[in-house]
């Protein structure tokens, strides 16, 4: 069995299983196609949040940078797909993202808080899984590509976390707010790990 020990962002409650890694390595063309869709969706998430909160100048600046970088990664993955003769085609998405977003509360300011934390968790899991691919893929160029993406995923998690951490809810003091954010992030992280543990196995970045 393949070992999945790899540097991770410590907010994740459970590491990725060896079963996921073995399946991903055996179906790397499908993983690459799904990765392309993931980068596009990540850019779309940042852009949609910018449009939803246009008066929050710090948030807009930070999310603009994330969206630009996600689109750069989208193009890079698409170039790899083209070199490997894999057409850019639709692919059934696993329920991971949709179920995570179902945990976002609808009332502000909690909607923004949860949206930032969920986006951060997805980036944290991507950091872990792309790192695993970078450590285990036999193709040295593809492995190096995935190792190179790890820093970006970690940075994106940090941006989402800091935006949530500095977004004061209801005039609460900073210590009270930080405790609230940490508690909510822990709740969402537990849900995220439980979700991955019970998804139907399929070769996707988040399955």
Backbone as a chain_set.jsonl record, in Angstrom:
{"seq": "XXXXXXXXXXXXXXXXXXXXXXXXXXXXXXXXXXXXXXXXXXXXXXXXXXXXXXXXXXXXXXXXXXXXXXXXXXXXXXXXXXXXXXXXXXXXXXXXXXXXXXXXXXXXXXXXXXXXXXXXXXXXXXXXXXXXXXXXXXXXXXXXXXXXXXXXXXXXXXXXXXXXXXXXXXXXXXXXXXXXXXXXXXXXXXXXXXXXXXXXXXXXXXX", "coords": {"N": [[0.845, -1.197, 0.0], [0.484, 2.262, -0.765], [2.21, 4.806, 0.945], [0.852, 7.708, 2.471], [1.983, 9.853, 3.721], [2.65, 13.212, 3.967], [3.506, 16.694, 3.722], [1.029, 18.729, 5.182], [-1.666, 21.104, 5.538], [-2.493, 21.956, 8.742], [-5.152, 22.135, 9.513], [-6.773, 20.217, 8.426], [-8.723, 17.439, 9.276], [-8.494, 14.687, 8.847], [-6.15, 12.656, 7.113], [-5.676, 12.137, 3.568], [-6.665, 9.047, 2.122], [-4.799, 6.03, 1.359], [-6.057, 4.57, -0.591], [-7.344, 6.477, -2.201], [-5.103, 7.726, -3.371], [-3.874, 5.609, -4.779], [-5.857, 5.035, -6.645], [-5.97, 7.486, -7.994], [-3.399, 7.643, -9.154], [-3.564, 5.528, -10.905], [-5.353, 6.45, -12.72], [-4.567, 8.806, -14.052], [-5.006, 10.487, -16.261], [-7.735, 11.086, -16.139], [-7.75, 12.382, -13.678], [-6.22, 14.637, -14.322], [-7.942, 15.906, -16.156], [-10.119, 16.422, -14.468], [-8.81, 18.081, -12.685], [-8.389, 20.339, -14.265], [-11.049, 21.271, -14.469], [-11.445, 21.815, -11.765], [-9.7, 23.989, -11.292], [-10.86, 25.939, -12.884], [-13.344, 26.189, -11.612], [-12.499, 27.103, -9.119], [-11.499, 29.629, -9.743], [-13.88, 30.792, -10.594], [-15.353, 30.738, -8.213], [-13.96, 32.604, -6.614], [-14.33, 34.92, -8.168], [-17.149, 35.178, -8.175], [-17.581, 35.685, -5.469], [-16.34, 38.142, -5.233], [-18.062, 39.753, -6.75], [-20.308, 39.562, -5.178], [-19.645, 40.926, -2.872], [-18.797, 43.728, -3.399], [-18.074, 46.12, -2.144], [-16.219, 45.594, -0.221], [-13.123, 46.308, -0.113], [-10.584, 45.222, 0.469], [-11.097, 42.476, 0.417], [-11.898, 42.191, -2.282], [-9.519, 42.859, -3.646], [-7.762, 40.809, -2.791], [-9.108, 38.497, -3.63], [-9.192, 38.919, -6.351], [-6.524, 38.486, -7.036], [-6.319, 35.763, -6.385], [-8.179, 34.648, -8.227], [-6.943, 35.284, -10.663], [-4.604, 33.757, -10.482], [-5.64, 31.172, -10.295], [-6.781, 30.932, -12.831], [-4.468, 31.009, -14.367], [-3.351, 28.565, -13.596], [-5.331, 26.902, -14.574], [-4.955, 27.236, -17.34], [-2.376, 26.156, -17.54], [-2.788, 23.454, -16.817], [-4.5, 22.756, -18.882], [-2.767, 22.931, -21.051], [-1.109, 20.762, -20.518], [-2.977, 18.707, -20.787], [-3.486, 18.951, -23.524], [-0.981, 18.283, -24.609], [-0.898, 15.618, -23.911], [-2.856, 14.586, -25.443], [-5.492, 14.626, -24.531], [-8.794, 15.425, -24.718], [-10.425, 18.48, -23.793], [-13.122, 18.102, -21.956], [-16.545, 17.687, -20.764], [-17.064, 16.52, -17.377], [-18.354, 14.39, -14.956], [-18.972, 15.78, -11.851], [-17.807, 15.117, -8.525], [-19.77, 14.962, -5.455], [-18.537, 16.541, -3.578], [-17.819, 19.433, -3.486], [-20.37, 20.647, -3.708], [-21.731, 19.614, -1.488], [-20.152, 20.56, 0.59], [-20.576, 23.318, 0.273], [-23.208, 23.378, 0.975], [-23.202, 23.706, 3.651], [-22.846, 26.345, 4.138], [-24.097, 29.1, 5.743], [-27.07, 31.064, 5.269], [-27.641, 33.624, 6.113], [-26.314, 36.864, 6.429], [-23.791, 38.209, 8.636], [-22.763, 35.682, 8.394], [-22.843, 34.158, 6.107], [-20.803, 35.132, 4.42], [-18.58, 34.6, 6.056], [-18.665, 31.745, 6.298], [-18.453, 31.069, 3.582], [-15.857, 31.925, 2.983], [-14.372, 30.272, 4.701], [-15.046, 27.668, 3.837], [-14.051, 27.77, 1.23], [-11.361, 28.058, 1.864], [-10.85, 25.586, 3.112], [-11.155, 23.809, 0.96], [-8.983, 24.58, -0.576], [-6.951, 23.839, 1.18], [-7.224, 21.037, 1.226], [-6.689, 20.537, -1.446], [-4.02, 21.333, -1.562], [-2.85, 19.29, -0.022], [-3.465, 16.965, -1.569], [-2.501, 17.472, -4.174], [0.134, 17.631, -3.495], [0.623, 14.987, -2.754], [0.362, 13.741, -5.244], [2.524, 14.953, -6.48], [4.584, 13.768, -5.085], [4.443, 11.074, -5.724], [3.913, 10.484, -8.409], [5.087, 8.783, -11.302], [5.995, 10.063, -13.588], [8.392, 12.411, -14.075], [8.24, 15.142, -14.886], [5.521, 15.773, -14.671], [5.162, 15.24, -11.975], [6.826, 17.217, -10.87], [5.43, 19.479, -11.69], [3.09, 19.296, -10.13], [4.17, 19.432, -7.554], [5.057, 22.026, -7.669], [2.696, 23.466, -7.544], [1.875, 23.396, -4.936], [2.619, 25.453, -3.131], [1.068, 27.595, -3.977], [-1.546, 26.689, -3.436], [-1.43, 26.508, -0.643], [-0.978, 29.185, -0.034], [-3.346, 30.331, -0.962], [-5.192, 29.169, 0.804], [-4.293, 30.473, 3.126], [-4.935, 33.148, 2.531], [-7.758, 33.09, 2.377], [-8.308, 32.292, 5.008], [-7.223, 34.454, 6.512], [-8.798, 36.568, 5.594], [-11.277, 35.761, 6.612], [-10.638, 35.766, 9.323], [-10.178, 38.421, 9.883], [-12.545, 39.606, 9.465], [-14.873, 41.24, 11.096], [-17.513, 40.219, 13.094], [-20.668, 41.377, 13.845], [-19.692, 43.453, 15.48], [-18.081, 42.31, 17.404], [-15.367, 41.821, 19.722], [-11.889, 41.418, 18.841], [-10.588, 39.04, 20.03], [-12.9, 37.52, 20.728], [-14.091, 37.245, 18.261], [-12.114, 35.819, 16.87], [-12.152, 33.372, 18.214], [-14.701, 32.508, 17.544], [-14.43, 32.195, 14.758], [-12.444, 30.204, 14.628], [-13.751, 28.085, 15.891], [-15.883, 27.649, 14.112], [-14.463, 26.976, 11.793], [-13.304, 24.582, 12.604], [-15.606, 22.995, 12.901], [-16.48, 22.869, 10.226], [-14.266, 21.638, 9.094], [-14.341, 19.094, 10.233], [-16.721, 18.179, 9.106], [-15.903, 18.182, 6.428], [-13.88, 16.189, 6.359], [-15.358, 13.933, 7.161], [-17.12, 13.836, 5.026], [-15.438, 13.207, 2.818], [-14.68, 10.688, 3.635], [-16.906, 9.191, 3.135], [-17.675, 9.371, 0.511], [-18.515, 8.076, -2.728], [-16.048, 6.117, -4.213], [-14.046, 7.446, -6.752], [-12.033, 8.455, -9.554], [-11.114, 11.443, -8.945], [-10.033, 14.787, -8.129], [-11.115, 15.664, -5.737], [-12.544, 13.359, -4.141]], "CA": [[0.0, 0.0, 0.0], [1.264, 3.489, -0.858], [2.147, 5.69, 2.104], [0.347, 9.034, 2.112], [2.569, 10.872, 4.577], [3.045, 14.349, 3.157], [3.199, 17.941, 4.427], [-0.344, 19.173, 4.999], [-2.135, 22.208, 6.366], [-2.933, 21.174, 9.906], [-6.579, 22.238, 9.804], [-7.449, 19.014, 7.951], [-8.931, 16.516, 10.398], [-8.052, 13.354, 8.467], [-5.365, 12.65, 5.877], [-6.193, 11.387, 2.426], [-6.392, 7.619, 2.215], [-3.963, 5.411, 0.327], [-6.94, 4.122, -1.678], [-7.515, 7.588, -3.145], [-3.863, 7.942, -4.104], [-3.691, 4.509, -5.727], [-6.818, 5.217, -7.736], [-5.566, 8.663, -8.763], [-2.219, 7.308, -9.956], [-3.975, 4.596, -11.953], [-6.273, 7.137, -13.637], [-4.042, 10.166, -14.016], [-5.611, 11.312, -17.31], [-9.003, 11.585, -15.602], [-7.4, 13.349, -12.629], [-5.816, 15.874, -14.989], [-9.136, 16.555, -16.684], [-10.855, 16.948, -13.321], [-8.025, 19.199, -12.15], [-8.721, 21.495, -15.096], [-12.355, 21.769, -14.027], [-11.289, 22.358, -10.409], [-9.084, 25.311, -11.374], [-11.884, 26.85, -13.421], [-14.34, 26.431, -10.566], [-11.878, 27.906, -8.066], [-11.499, 31.01, -10.232], [-15.273, 31.244, -10.593], [-15.741, 30.976, -6.819], [-13.376, 33.881, -6.186], [-14.977, 36.009, -8.912], [-18.524, 35.335, -7.685], [-17.539, 36.314, -4.156], [-16.023, 39.548, -5.462], [-19.267, 40.437, -7.207], [-21.282, 39.583, -4.099], [-19.226, 41.873, -1.841], [-17.923, 44.664, -4.11], [-17.645, 47.243, -1.308], [-15.131, 45.158, 0.659], [-11.997, 46.52, -1.021], [-9.507, 44.268, 0.751], [-11.536, 41.173, -0.087], [-11.873, 42.218, -3.745], [-8.118, 42.813, -4.089], [-7.189, 39.488, -2.526], [-9.769, 37.491, -4.47], [-8.743, 39.15, -7.726], [-5.238, 37.797, -7.187], [-6.582, 34.319, -6.409], [-8.83, 34.297, -9.49], [-5.942, 35.345, -11.727], [-3.69, 32.63, -10.364], [-6.379, 29.958, -10.633], [-6.908, 30.881, -14.287], [-3.146, 30.625, -14.878], [-3.232, 27.121, -13.393], [-6.272, 26.315, -15.526], [-4.284, 27.216, -18.632], [-1.245, 25.228, -17.462], [-3.313, 22.086, -16.872], [-5.024, 22.54, -20.232], [-1.62, 22.673, -21.931], [-0.705, 19.375, -20.266], [-3.994, 17.865, -21.432], [-3.273, 18.995, -24.978], [0.23, 17.516, -24.93], [-1.173, 14.2, -23.713], [-3.926, 14.193, -26.355], [-6.736, 14.461, -23.778], [-9.675, 16.555, -25.041], [-11.087, 19.172, -22.69], [-14.509, 17.647, -22.096], [-17.281, 17.644, -19.492], [-16.773, 15.395, -16.488], [-19.251, 14.402, -13.808], [-18.289, 16.249, -10.649], [-18.218, 14.462, -7.285], [-20.613, 15.864, -4.653], [-17.714, 17.187, -2.539], [-17.982, 20.876, -3.409], [-21.77, 21.006, -3.474], [-22.103, 19.298, -0.105], [-19.477, 21.517, 1.464], [-21.264, 24.6, 0.171], [-24.507, 23.275, 1.648], [-22.998, 24.089, 5.043], [-22.753, 27.804, 4.224], [-25.342, 29.686, 6.238], [-27.625, 32.009, 4.294], [-27.774, 34.964, 6.688], [-25.083, 37.606, 6.645], [-22.489, 38.078, 7.978], [-22.266, 34.305, 8.47], [-22.693, 33.631, 4.753], [-19.453, 35.459, 3.968], [-17.629, 33.864, 6.888], [-18.661, 30.332, 5.905], [-17.957, 30.973, 2.219], [-14.403, 32.043, 3.043], [-13.797, 29.105, 5.369], [-15.2, 26.515, 2.957], [-13.076, 27.93, 0.149], [-10.053, 27.767, 2.43], [-10.729, 24.139, 3.324], [-10.947, 23.173, -0.342], [-7.587, 24.848, -0.944], [-6.09, 23.03, 2.052], [-7.268, 19.657, 0.747], [-5.987, 20.52, -2.726], [-2.593, 21.379, -1.225], [-2.437, 17.954, 0.393], [-3.591, 15.948, -2.614], [-1.55, 17.761, -5.242], [1.434, 17.252, -2.961], [0.742, 13.532, -2.863], [0.645, 13.438, -6.643], [3.882, 15.385, -6.746], [5.533, 12.864, -4.435], [4.301, 9.678, -6.133], [3.777, 10.27, -9.845], [6.336, 8.317, -11.912], [6.406, 11.025, -14.609], [9.084, 13.452, -13.303], [7.774, 16.475, -15.228], [4.2, 15.961, -14.087], [5.356, 15.299, -10.533], [7.373, 18.538, -10.557], [4.337, 20.434, -11.868], [2.207, 19.26, -8.963], [4.899, 19.972, -6.395], [5.113, 23.472, -7.828], [1.402, 24.079, -7.222], [1.567, 23.298, -3.508], [2.77, 26.745, -2.462], [-0.09, 28.414, -4.327], [-2.714, 26.21, -2.693], [-1.255, 26.911, 0.754], [-1.155, 30.64, 0.041], [-4.776, 30.624, -1.107], [-5.814, 28.875, 2.096], [-3.942, 31.54, 4.055], [-5.696, 34.358, 2.209], [-9.15, 32.897, 2.808], [-8.326, 32.278, 6.468], [-6.99, 35.802, 7.034], [-9.991, 37.364, 5.321], [-12.288, 35.375, 7.6], [-10.169, 36.11, 10.66], [-10.214, 39.872, 10.075], [-13.886, 40.082, 9.183], [-15.492, 41.333, 12.417], [-18.935, 39.89, 13.069], [-21.53, 41.98, 14.853], [-18.974, 44.341, 16.383], [-17.41, 41.563, 18.463], [-13.947, 42.112, 19.881], [-11.048, 40.519, 18.049], [-10.478, 37.698, 20.62], [-14.172, 36.804, 20.619], [-14.276, 36.918, 16.853], [-11.179, 34.76, 16.483], [-12.649, 32.126, 18.771], [-15.852, 32.113, 16.728], [-13.927, 31.731, 13.469], [-11.749, 28.931, 14.821], [-14.762, 27.067, 16.181], [-16.617, 27.343, 12.885], [-13.556, 26.282, 10.893], [-13.184, 23.209, 13.094], [-16.849, 22.302, 12.54], [-16.476, 22.618, 8.792], [-13.189, 20.685, 8.8], [-14.854, 17.768, 10.592], [-17.68, 17.818, 8.06], [-15.149, 17.914, 5.199], [-13.227, 14.882, 6.464], [-16.411, 12.911, 7.153], [-17.647, 13.794, 3.669], [-14.511, 12.45, 1.981], [-14.65, 9.292, 4.085], [-18.124, 8.486, 2.74], [-17.998, 9.551, -0.897], [-18.269, 6.93, -3.608], [-14.7, 6.281, -4.763], [-13.9, 7.68, -8.178], [-10.811, 9.219, -9.776], [-11.286, 12.886, -8.989], [-9.153, 15.451, -7.156], [-11.835, 15.657, -4.464], [-13.517, 12.261, -4.111]], "C": [[0.879, 1.245, 0.0], [1.098, 4.316, 0.401], [1.705, 7.066, 1.654], [0.854, 10.106, 3.06], [3.108, 11.999, 3.706], [2.751, 15.622, 3.946], [1.771, 18.398, 4.137], [-0.596, 20.401, 5.85], [-2.885, 21.592, 7.535], [-4.401, 21.334, 10.264], [-7.33, 20.99, 9.357], [-7.531, 17.994, 9.078], [-8.426, 15.112, 10.106], [-7.227, 13.434, 7.201], [-6.081, 11.877, 4.781], [-5.779, 9.929, 2.525], [-5.475, 7.152, 1.096], [-4.809, 4.948, -0.849], [-7.139, 5.239, -2.707], [-6.263, 7.754, -4.001], [-3.635, 6.85, -5.142], [-4.63, 4.67, -6.923], [-6.428, 6.4, -8.619], [-4.386, 8.353, -9.674], [-2.569, 6.38, -11.116], [-4.867, 5.251, -13.004], [-5.846, 8.599, -13.795], [-4.63, 11.045, -15.119], [-6.946, 11.897, -16.835], [-8.756, 12.612, -14.512], [-7.003, 14.683, -13.251], [-7.024, 16.625, -15.544], [-9.954, 17.164, -15.551], [-10.13, 18.141, -12.716], [-8.283, 20.469, -12.951], [-10.05, 22.11, -14.661], [-12.261, 22.399, -12.642], [-10.704, 23.764, -10.44], [-10.083, 26.337, -11.905], [-12.918, 27.197, -12.355], [-13.767, 27.3, -9.45], [-11.824, 29.374, -8.476], [-12.9, 31.587, -10.183], [-15.753, 31.557, -9.18], [-15.219, 32.324, -6.333], [-14.067, 35.058, -6.876], [-16.397, 36.246, -8.402], [-18.554, 36.014, -6.321], [-17.206, 37.803, -4.271], [-17.26, 40.334, -5.866], [-20.311, 40.541, -6.095], [-20.946, 40.638, -3.053], [-18.304, 42.938, -2.439], [-17.419, 45.811, -3.247], [-16.525, 46.87, -0.338], [-13.838, 45.162, -0.163], [-10.864, 45.529, -0.781], [-9.87, 42.894, 0.199], [-11.447, 41.124, -1.606], [-10.447, 42.119, -4.268], [-7.54, 41.413, -3.952], [-7.804, 38.426, -3.432], [-9.454, 37.68, -5.945], [-7.447, 38.41, -7.986], [-5.432, 36.284, -7.243], [-7.177, 33.904, -7.75], [-7.827, 34.294, -10.636], [-5.015, 34.136, -11.682], [-4.391, 31.311, -10.708], [-6.544, 29.824, -12.148], [-5.565, 30.547, -14.947], [-2.948, 29.111, -14.734], [-4.161, 26.363, -14.347], [-5.622, 26.185, -16.894], [-3.129, 26.22, -18.634], [-1.715, 23.773, -17.544], [-3.844, 21.787, -18.264], [-3.897, 22.279, -21.232], [-1.113, 21.241, -21.752], [-1.689, 18.412, -20.912], [-3.77, 17.806, -22.942], [-2.051, 18.172, -25.373], [-0.013, 16.014, -24.82], [-2.315, 13.704, -24.605], [-5.253, 13.944, -25.661], [-7.648, 15.645, -24.087], [-10.284, 17.159, -23.778], [-12.581, 18.936, -22.825], [-15.212, 17.72, -20.746], [-16.919, 16.4, -18.696], [-17.713, 15.495, -15.291], [-18.472, 14.791, -12.556], [-18.727, 15.42, -9.449], [-19.024, 15.449, -6.433], [-19.846, 16.664, -3.603], [-17.998, 18.687, -2.403], [-19.4, 21.289, -3.068], [-22.176, 20.741, -2.037], [-21.393, 20.201, 0.889], [-20.2, 22.862, 1.451], [-22.634, 24.559, 0.816], [-24.407, 23.676, 3.112], [-22.89, 25.601, 5.226], [-24.104, 28.361, 4.659], [-25.788, 30.818, 5.325], [-27.693, 33.438, 4.813], [-26.407, 35.608, 6.856], [-24.997, 38.056, 8.102], [-21.938, 36.652, 7.951], [-22.09, 33.679, 7.09], [-21.284, 33.902, 4.233], [-18.419, 34.668, 4.754], [-17.526, 32.412, 6.43], [-18.12, 30.147, 4.49], [-16.434, 31.04, 2.184], [-13.775, 30.789, 3.642], [-13.914, 27.85, 4.507], [-14.2, 26.592, 1.804], [-11.671, 27.625, 0.646], [-9.829, 26.281, 2.648], [-10.48, 23.399, 2.011], [-9.508, 23.379, -0.798], [-6.636, 24.002, -0.097], [-6.063, 21.575, 1.595], [-6.557, 19.54, -0.603], [-4.48, 20.53, -2.503], [-2.085, 19.996, -0.861], [-2.409, 16.986, -0.786], [-2.67, 16.218, -3.806], [-0.133, 17.438, -4.788], [1.664, 15.752, -3.021], [1.034, 13.109, -4.299], [2.082, 13.81, -6.989], [4.928, 14.465, -6.162], [5.527, 11.467, -5.032], [4.162, 9.449, -7.627], [5.106, 9.818, -10.452], [6.869, 9.251, -12.995], [7.074, 12.209, -13.91], [8.597, 14.863, -13.62], [6.412, 16.763, -14.608], [4.291, 16.045, -12.566], [5.874, 16.671, -10.119], [6.306, 19.622, -10.697], [3.451, 20.473, -10.631], [2.912, 19.738, -7.696], [4.95, 21.498, -6.456], [3.816, 24.18, -7.484], [1.127, 24.144, -5.726], [1.622, 24.647, -2.805], [1.574, 27.649, -2.748], [-1.323, 27.996, -3.54], [-2.625, 26.619, -1.222], [-1.474, 28.414, 0.913], [-2.627, 31.014, -0.078], [-5.533, 30.296, 0.179], [-5.544, 30.012, 3.071], [-4.718, 32.815, 3.801], [-7.14, 34.223, 2.683], [-9.255, 32.923, 4.333], [-8.173, 33.69, 7.031], [-8.175, 36.716, 6.757], [-11.101, 37.04, 6.315], [-11.907, 35.867, 8.987], [-10.244, 37.606, 10.927], [-11.583, 40.459, 9.776], [-14.673, 40.076, 10.487], [-17.002, 41.126, 12.301], [-19.668, 40.603, 14.198], [-20.813, 42.86, 15.857], [-18.26, 43.628, 17.505], [-15.951, 41.968, 18.552], [-13.139, 41.082, 19.114], [-10.886, 39.15, 18.707], [-11.757, 36.885, 20.509], [-14.41, 36.367, 19.176], [-13.367, 35.769, 16.441], [-11.636, 33.41, 17.008], [-13.828, 31.598, 17.95], [-15.395, 31.532, 15.399], [-13.261, 30.365, 13.607], [-12.728, 27.79, 15.093], [-15.507, 26.664, 14.915], [-15.735, 26.598, 11.887], [-13.392, 24.827, 11.312], [-14.424, 22.401, 12.739], [-16.861, 21.93, 11.059], [-15.401, 21.606, 8.402], [-13.615, 19.259, 9.146], [-15.84, 17.289, 9.537], [-16.944, 17.429, 6.785], [-14.5, 16.537, 5.234], [-14.246, 13.749, 6.455], [-16.987, 12.742, 5.748], [-16.738, 12.958, 2.769], [-14.494, 10.973, 2.355], [-15.84, 8.499, 3.56], [-18.524, 8.702, 1.288], [-17.775, 8.244, -1.655], [-16.907, 7.113, -4.254], [-14.72, 6.439, -6.284], [-12.657, 8.54, -8.377], [-11.086, 10.705, -10.012], [-10.328, 13.509, -7.966], [-9.803, 15.452, -5.779], [-12.904, 14.57, -4.501], [-13.166, 11.317, -2.978]], "O": [[1.901, 1.285, 0.684], [-0.02, 4.51, 0.878], [2.116, 7.548, 0.599], [0.23, 11.158, 3.195], [3.924, 11.768, 2.813], [1.832, 15.63, 4.765], [1.355, 18.447, 2.98], [0.165, 20.701, 6.77], [-3.805, 20.798, 7.34], [-4.86, 20.726, 11.231], [-8.422, 20.725, 9.859], [-6.539, 17.715, 9.751], [-7.976, 14.416, 11.016], [-7.561, 14.201, 6.298], [-6.974, 11.072, 5.044], [-4.671, 9.617, 2.962], [-5.381, 7.776, 0.039], [-4.333, 4.931, -1.984], [-7.11, 5.0, -3.914], [-6.357, 7.904, -5.22], [-3.242, 7.145, -6.271], [-4.233, 4.463, -8.069], [-6.541, 6.331, -9.843], [-4.375, 8.755, -10.837], [-1.948, 6.439, -12.178], [-5.11, 4.669, -14.061], [-6.666, 9.511, -13.686], [-4.744, 12.255, -14.923], [-7.247, 13.061, -17.098], [-9.474, 13.609, -14.426], [-7.403, 15.74, -12.764], [-7.112, 17.845, -15.412], [-10.429, 18.294, -15.663], [-10.765, 19.104, -12.285], [-8.386, 21.555, -12.379], [-10.157, 23.326, -14.506], [-12.92, 23.402, -12.37], [-11.156, 24.639, -9.7], [-10.138, 27.468, -11.423], [-13.316, 28.353, -12.214], [-14.474, 28.143, -8.897], [-12.072, 30.26, -7.659], [-13.092, 32.735, -9.78], [-16.477, 32.529, -8.97], [-15.953, 33.093, -5.712], [-14.354, 36.072, -6.241], [-16.804, 37.393, -8.218], [-19.441, 36.822, -6.044], [-17.72, 38.623, -3.511], [-17.483, 41.446, -5.387], [-21.102, 41.484, -6.064], [-21.844, 41.187, -2.414], [-17.147, 43.043, -2.032], [-16.411, 46.426, -3.594], [-15.944, 47.749, 0.299], [-13.495, 44.177, -0.817], [-10.249, 45.05, -1.734], [-9.038, 42.228, -0.417], [-10.976, 40.134, -2.166], [-10.184, 41.385, -5.22], [-6.91, 40.894, -4.874], [-7.098, 37.556, -3.942], [-9.448, 36.714, -6.709], [-7.284, 37.779, -9.03], [-4.795, 35.601, -8.044], [-6.737, 32.922, -8.348], [-7.856, 33.404, -11.486], [-4.681, 33.561, -12.718], [-3.798, 30.438, -11.341], [-6.454, 28.72, -12.685], [-5.534, 29.874, -15.977], [-2.436, 28.458, -15.644], [-3.802, 25.303, -14.861], [-5.726, 25.14, -17.536], [-2.923, 25.516, -19.622], [-1.118, 22.96, -18.25], [-3.659, 20.682, -18.774], [-4.064, 21.488, -22.16], [-0.732, 20.587, -22.723], [-1.287, 17.417, -21.515], [-3.856, 16.741, -23.554], [-2.087, 17.444, -26.364], [0.592, 15.227, -25.548], [-2.698, 12.537, -24.531], [-6.06, 13.144, -26.135], [-7.303, 16.776, -23.745], [-10.614, 16.451, -22.826], [-13.23, 19.503, -23.705], [-14.56, 17.804, -19.705], [-16.525, 15.374, -19.251], [-17.849, 16.559, -14.687], [-17.439, 14.198, -12.246], [-19.898, 15.051, -9.356], [-18.963, 16.655, -6.672], [-20.454, 17.392, -2.819], [-18.375, 19.155, -1.328], [-19.615, 22.173, -2.239], [-22.883, 21.545, -1.43], [-21.964, 20.568, 1.916], [-20.41, 23.47, 2.5], [-23.175, 25.606, 1.172], [-25.424, 23.956, 3.746], [-22.847, 26.083, 6.358], [-25.124, 28.118, 4.015], [-24.959, 31.46, 4.68], [-27.793, 34.374, 4.019], [-25.467, 34.989, 7.355], [-26.028, 38.266, 8.74], [-20.799, 36.427, 7.542], [-21.278, 32.769, 6.921], [-20.643, 33.012, 3.673], [-17.479, 34.126, 4.173], [-16.427, 31.906, 6.202], [-17.407, 29.179, 4.221], [-15.793, 30.298, 1.44], [-12.76, 30.301, 3.145], [-12.978, 27.052, 4.452], [-13.578, 25.591, 1.448], [-10.879, 27.005, -0.064], [-8.737, 25.772, 2.396], [-9.679, 22.465, 1.965], [-8.886, 22.466, -1.34], [-5.629, 23.505, -0.602], [-5.004, 20.948, 1.577], [-5.893, 18.537, -0.864], [-3.746, 19.812, -3.183], [-1.026, 19.572, -1.324], [-1.428, 16.267, -0.976], [-2.119, 15.281, -4.384], [0.703, 17.022, -5.59], [2.772, 15.299, -3.307], [1.856, 12.224, -4.538], [2.77, 13.078, -7.701], [6.042, 14.382, -6.68], [6.502, 10.733, -4.872], [4.282, 8.31, -8.076], [6.147, 10.404, -10.152], [8.063, 9.236, -13.291], [6.39, 12.954, -13.21], [8.541, 15.704, -12.723], [6.173, 17.851, -14.085], [3.58, 16.831, -11.941], [5.413, 17.231, -9.124], [6.278, 20.573, -9.916], [3.103, 21.547, -10.141], [2.292, 20.388, -6.854], [4.894, 22.174, -5.429], [3.826, 25.369, -7.165], [0.236, 24.876, -5.295], [0.766, 24.95, -1.974], [1.119, 28.381, -1.869], [-2.06, 28.843, -3.035], [-3.621, 27.028, -0.625], [-2.086, 28.857, 1.885], [-3.103, 31.908, 0.622], [-6.411, 31.051, 0.596], [-6.453, 30.467, 3.765], [-5.119, 33.497, 4.744], [-7.68, 35.132, 3.314], [-10.187, 33.51, 4.883], [-8.916, 34.08, 7.932], [-8.522, 37.55, 7.593], [-11.784, 37.939, 6.804], [-12.762, 36.334, 9.74], [-10.36, 38.02, 12.081], [-11.763, 41.676, 9.829], [-15.099, 39.014, 10.942], [-17.672, 41.783, 11.505], [-19.322, 40.446, 15.369], [-21.281, 43.003, 16.986], [-17.863, 44.269, 18.478], [-15.364, 42.411, 17.564], [-13.638, 40.008, 18.778], [-11.033, 38.147, 18.009], [-11.707, 35.688, 20.226], [-14.874, 35.257, 18.917], [-13.798, 34.851, 15.742], [-11.517, 32.404, 16.309], [-13.935, 30.399, 17.695], [-15.904, 30.501, 14.958], [-13.493, 29.473, 12.792], [-12.559, 26.678, 14.594], [-15.736, 25.479, 14.674], [-16.206, 25.686, 11.208], [-13.347, 23.937, 10.463], [-14.314, 21.248, 12.321], [-17.214, 20.809, 10.694], [-15.6, 20.808, 7.486], [-13.28, 18.32, 8.423], [-15.801, 16.131, 9.122], [-17.314, 16.455, 6.13], [-14.561, 15.797, 4.252], [-14.027, 12.72, 5.816], [-17.304, 11.627, 5.334], [-17.219, 12.093, 2.037], [-14.315, 10.11, 1.496], [-15.8, 7.269, 3.537], [-19.597, 8.265, 0.871], [-16.949, 7.418, -1.266], [-16.637, 8.182, -4.801], [-15.342, 5.651, -6.997], [-12.265, 9.276, -7.472], [-11.266, 11.146, -11.147], [-9.869, 12.83, -7.048], [-9.125, 15.264, -4.769], [-14.05, 14.842, -4.858], [-13.855, 10.319, -2.769]]}, "num_chains": 1, "name": "protein.A"}
